[in-house]
Amino acid sequence: PRPGRHNKATEWSGWAIIMATDADQDSEVSDSSEESLPTAAEELAAQKREERLRKFRELHLKRNEARKLNYQELVEEDKKLKLPSNWEAKKARLEWELREEEIKKECAARGEDYKRVKLLGISAEDADKFERRKKRKNPDLGFSDYAAAQLRQYQRLTKQIKPDMEEYEKQREQNGEKFYPTSNSLLHGTHVPSKEGIDRMVADLDKQIEKREKYSRRRAYNDDADIDYINERNAKFNKKAERFYGKYTAEIKQNLERGTAV
């Protein structure tokens, strides 16, 4: 072979080797890039899964917390429903009494008058309102029983008595030690009332009778009312029974009137 041809073949074979090497390197690079792409996708999916799991755990914790709060509120509401209707007023009253006791103890420890300290904290306007409300309050609570009515009548009559101090001093001088009786004293039948005292008593009795007649007047008769009594005494009893039990027997009466009572 010629020397020139041999050199060209050698060059061509070198170039072939180089190109084959480059091709192998390119294939290795492409294979490595193909292997790296699925790894990045898997990492992204793993991050999304972790984020979702974290949110799920947070929602689970919030649900448990809300469940506990709802149960606590349910228990508190059940307690309030079991309490009496005036529990809030009683609670406020007890708290006020506790505060008042603490203030009293503090005043006693400092050597101060509790009433004076309490009045210092009340304005003149509030004091006037309290006095007007106290005067406007009606002490008569109405009829409860005959003993209470008799006691109120006695207290009202004794308040109207105006003692005669001159007559008092005169009788004390006349009777001496007998004016203050003991267990051995006998005063029954020894006192003789004066004519003025008898006149005052008669006038007072006349006023009581006149006042009683105003309150014990006969009630007006209603012609349209149903007749469900046989005499006056039975009519009063029926009115009293209707006042106390009418709301419980209204349906029974209606059924009897319609004829649908069982």
Salt bridges, closest charged atoms under 4 A:
GLU51 OE2 - ARG54 NH2 2.22
GLU58 OE2 - ARG54 NH1 2.75
ASP78 OD2 - LYS82 NZ 3.27
GLU97 OE2 - ARG93 NE 3.34
GLU112 OE1 - ARG110 NH2 3.21
GLU125 OE2 - LYS129 NZ 3.91
ASP140 OD1 - ARG152 NE 3.09
GLU169 OE1 - ARG172 NH2 2.60
ASP199 OD2 - LYS195 NZ 3.39
GLU232 OE2 - ARG218 NH2 3.41
GLU242 OE1 - LYS253 NZ 2.54
